[in-house]
Amino acid sequence: MKLLNGAELAGYIKERHAKQVRQLRASKIFPKLAIVQVKDDPVINTYVRLKKQYGSDIGVEVDAYMQKQEHVPELLNKLSSDESVHGVIVQLPLSDPSQTDEIVNMVSPSKDVDALGEKSTFDPATPMAILWLLSGYNVELAGKNILLIGRGKLVGAPLERILKGSGYNVSVIARELDNLAEQTKQADIIITATGSPAVLYPDMIKEGAVVVDAGVASEDGKTVGDLAPEVYERNDLIITPPKGGVGPLTVCALFENVIRAAQNAKN
């Protein structure tokens, strides 16, 4: 088994980011990210803490705002017009998820570093992280059957668009599909992001396949991915580890966008 270790790659990217931020600060541009959070939830708080830590490590100021949902539009208007703020993210989920589209589209497209709004000028972080991971370990995509499980707003849909735009052979299926195993056994590369524990079992994956688990679910108070634990008993796969695969690179990809936004503001 070969592990696709995102934490290892993240170290190199972080060094590059720190250098880019030093250059910006030397030219009197001080990159700043604003995080707007509605729910006080342990998993969300962990994500926010990781982002603050990464920002602190590379010299980007990160301001987090805990706000009632009805006050979020007013805050987003203020942050969108504040020239000292380069990136704005709304930390999902919201208390009332039915307003998600409306609220994420209130972020100015030039500051929408999570790329959740329809007019954002950036690539979404998780798809970017997945592509960095595959490229960092020299996984060739051309001529391969690539299967995405899940067409979610954050991962599946944007990743499908990026891969198809690059001319790769991509299929997308829902996790509820009756003949899921038939589809997964045909795939050379499987990228799963359903957020449901144990979508994929060992007998559903062809020999020597590449498997990227970008799913995040909560089970018995623990964070788990989409793969059944038994998948890791197979030694012929190229696969993301249970922890430290796509996640560390997602934070890097977000800050890649924050740095780009600050560079755009400078220009």
PEBELJO-V321078 format. One record per pair of residues at least 4 apart in sequence whose C-alpha atoms are under 7 Angstrom apart, sorted by the first residue. I is the first residue (numbers start at 1). J is the second residue. If there is no record, write none. Layout:
I;J, I;J
This chain:
1;235, 1;236, 1;237, 1;238, 2;237, 2;238, 2;239, 3;238, 3;239, 3;240, 3;241, 4;133, 4;137, 4;238, 4;239, 4;240, 4;241, 4;245, 5;240, 5;241, 5;244, 5;245, 6;10, 6;133, 6;244, 6;245, 6;246, 6;248, 6;249, 7;11, 7;244, 7;245, 7;248, 9;13, 10;14, 10;248, 10;249, 10;252, 11;15, 12;16, 13;17, 13;252, 14;18, 14;58, 14;252, 15;19, 16;20, 17;21, 17;58, 18;22, 18;58, 18;59, 19;23, 20;24, 21;25, 21;58, 21;59, 22;26, 23;27, 24;28, 24;29, 24;30, 25;29, 25;30, 29;266, 31;60, 31;61, 31;86, 31;259, 31;262, 32;60, 32;61, 32;62, 32;84, 32;85, 32;86, 32;87, 33;61, 33;62, 33;63, 33;85, 33;86, 33;87, 33;88, 33;258, 34;62, 34;63, 34;64, 34;85, 34;87, 34;88, 34;89, 35;63, 35;64, 35;65, 35;88, 35;89, 35;90, 35;91, 36;64, 36;65, 36;66, 36;67, 36;89, 36;90, 36;91, 37;65, 37;66, 37;67, 37;90, 37;91, 38;66, 38;67, 38;68, 38;69, 38;94, 38;95, 39;94, 39;95, 40;45, 41;45, 42;46, 43;47, 44;48, 45;49, 46;50, 47;51, 48;52, 49;53, 50;54, 51;55, 51;251, 52;56, 52;62, 53;57, 54;58, 55;59, 55;60, 55;61, 55;62, 56;60, 56;61, 67;71, 67;72, 68;72, 69;95, 71;75, 72;76, 73;77, 73;103, 73;106, 74;78, 75;79, 76;80, 76;106, 76;107, 77;81, 78;82, 79;85, 80;107, 80;108, 86;111, 86;258, 86;261, 86;262, 87;111, 87;112, 87;113, 87;258, 87;261, 88;107, 88;111, 88;112, 88;113, 89;112, 89;113, 89;114, 90;104, 93;97, 94;100, 99;103, 100;104, 101;105, 102;106, 104;116, 104;117, 105;117, 105;118, 107;111, 107;112, 108;112, 109;119, 109;120, 109;121, 110;120, 110;121, 110;261, 111;261, 112;117, 112;120, 113;122, 113;254, 113;257, 113;258, 114;124, 114;125, 114;254, 115;120, 115;122, 115;123, 115;124, 122;257, 123;128, 124;128, 125;129, 125;250, 125;253, 125;254, 126;130, 126;155, 126;250, 127;131, 127;155, 127;158, 127;159, 128;132, 128;253, 129;133, 129;246, 129;249, 129;250, 129;253, 130;134, 130;246, 131;135, 132;136, 133;137, 134;138, 134;139, 135;139, 141;168, 142;168, 144;169, 144;188, 145;169, 145;170, 145;187, 145;188, 145;189, 146;169, 146;170, 146;171, 146;187, 146;188, 146;189, 146;190, 147;170, 147;171, 147;172, 147;187, 147;189, 147;190, 147;191, 148;156, 148;171, 148;172, 148;173, 148;190, 148;191, 148;192, 149;172, 149;173, 149;174, 149;175, 149;191, 149;192, 149;193, 149;194, 150;156, 150;172, 150;173, 150;174, 150;175, 150;192, 150;193, 150;194, 151;156, 151;157, 151;172, 151;174, 152;156, 152;157, 153;157, 153;158, 154;158, 155;159, 155;193, 156;160, 156;193, 157;161, 158;162, 159;163, 160;164, 160;170, 161;165, 162;166, 163;167, 163;168, 164;168, 164;169, 164;170, 175;194, 179;183, 180;184, 181;185, 181;204, 182;186, 183;187, 184;204, 184;205, 185;204, 185;205, 185;206, 186;206, 188;209, 188;210, 189;209, 189;210, 189;211, 190;210, 190;211, 190;212, 191;211, 191;212, 191;213, 192;212, 192;213, 192;214, 192;215, 192;226, 193;213, 193;214, 193;215, 193;226, 194;215, 194;226, 195;215, 195;216, 195;217, 195;225, 195;226, 196;217, 196;226, 197;217, 197;224, 197;225, 197;226, 197;227, 198;226, 198;227, 198;228, 199;226, 199;227, 199;228, 200;204, 200;226, 200;227, 200;228, 201;227, 201;228, 201;230, 201;231, 202;230, 202;231, 205;209, 207;236, 207;237, 208;236, 208;237, 208;238, 209;237, 209;238, 210;237, 210;238, 210;239, 211;238, 211;239, 211;240, 212;239, 212;240, 213;225, 213;226, 213;227, 213;240, 214;225, 214;246, 215;225, 215;226, 216;223, 216;224, 216;225, 217;223, 217;224, 217;225, 218;222, 218;223, 218;224, 219;223, 219;224, 227;231, 240;245, 241;245, 244;248, 246;250, 247;251, 248;252, 249;253, 250;254, 251;255, 252;256, 253;257, 254;258, 255;259, 256;260, 257;261, 258;262, 259;263, 260;264, 261;265, 262;266, 263;267
